[in-house]
Amino acid sequence: MIKIRRYSILAMIVVFVFIPFTSSALGGLSSPSSTENDPAAMIVDCLIARPMGFASLVLGSASFVVCLPFSSLGQNVDESFEVMVMDPARYTFLRPIGGFWTD
């Protein structure tokens, strides 16, 4: 019990020490109008954002197939395809690496 308390206190100290560093690092991110990409943003994009975008594409495609009868009854198949399939596909495959703010 005492070991767990020590580790939790140590973890809290480490978190509170590194919070100012993370806020200054986030303040230095490139703005949406910037054309040059940050290498850290590229790494985060390749390791986190692209796989999550691909997972949302797979889930959106499966949801589109399940919801297809209902969207065809509501006559909005094109809109549901655009939102559930094409938006995640564009986000995952068509934007430049590290370009989180590009349209």
C-alpha positions in Angstrom: 0.0 0.0 0.0 2.8 2.4 0.8 4.6 1.5 -2.5 1.5 2.4 -4.4 1.1 5.7 -2.6 4.8 6.5 -3.3 4.4 5.7 -7.0 1.3 7.7 -7.3 2.9 10.7 -5.6 5.9 10.4 -7.9 3.7 10.2 -10.9 1.8 13.3 -9.9 5.1 15.2 -9.3 6.3 14.2 -12.8 3.0 15.3 -14.4 3.0 18.6 -12.6 6.7 19.2 -13.6 6.1 18.4 -17.3 2.8 20.3 -17.7 4.5 23.7 -18.5 6.7 22.0 -21.1 3.7 20.6 -22.9 1.8 23.8 -22.9 4.8 25.7 -24.4 5.3 22.9 -27.0 1.6 23.2 -28.0 2.0 26.9 -28.3 4.8 26.5 -30.8 2.7 24.4 -33.3 2.4 25.8 -36.7 -0.7 27.8 -37.5 -3.2 26.6 -40.0 -2.0 29.2 -42.6 1.6 27.9 -42.4 2.9 26.0 -45.4 5.8 24.3 -43.8 5.2 21.2 -41.6 6.7 20.5 -38.2 8.6 17.1 -38.1 6.9 16.4 -34.7 3.5 16.9 -36.4 4.5 14.6 -39.2 5.4 11.9 -36.7 2.2 12.3 -34.8 0.3 12.2 -38.0 1.9 9.0 -39.3 1.8 7.2 -36.0 -1.5 8.3 -34.5 -3.8 10.3 -36.8 -3.5 8.2 -40.0 -4.2 4.9 -38.3 -7.1 6.4 -36.5 -8.4 7.9 -39.8 -8.1 4.4 -41.4 -10.0 2.9 -38.4 -12.7 5.5 -38.8 -12.9 4.8 -42.5 -13.4 1.1 -41.9 -16.0 1.7 -39.2 -17.7 4.3 -41.3 -17.9 2.0 -44.3 -19.4 -0.8 -42.2 -21.9 1.7 -40.7 -22.7 2.9 -44.2 -23.5 -0.6 -45.3 -25.7 -1.2 -42.2 -27.5 2.1 -42.6 -27.9 1.8 -46.4 -31.5 0.6 -46.4 -32.5 3.4 -44.1 -30.7 6.1 -46.0 -32.1 4.9 -49.3 -35.6 5.1 -47.7 -34.8 8.7 -46.6 -33.3 9.4 -50.1 -29.9 10.6 -48.7 -27.5 7.9 -49.8 -25.1 10.4 -51.4 -24.9 12.5 -48.2 -24.4 9.5 -45.9 -21.8 8.1 -48.2 -20.0 11.5 -48.2 -20.0 11.7 -44.4 -19.4 8.1 -43.5 -16.9 7.0 -46.2 -15.5 9.9 -48.2 -14.6 12.3 -45.4 -12.5 9.7 -43.5 -10.9 8.6 -46.8 -9.9 12.1 -47.7 -8.6 12.7 -44.2 -6.6 9.5 -44.2 -5.2 9.4 -47.8 -5.4 12.8 -49.5 -4.1 15.4 -47.2 -0.3 16.0 -46.8 1.5 14.4 -44.0 1.5 16.7 -40.9 -1.2 18.9 -42.6 -3.9 18.7 -39.9 -5.5 22.0 -40.9 -5.7 21.6 -44.7 -9.1 21.3 -46.3 
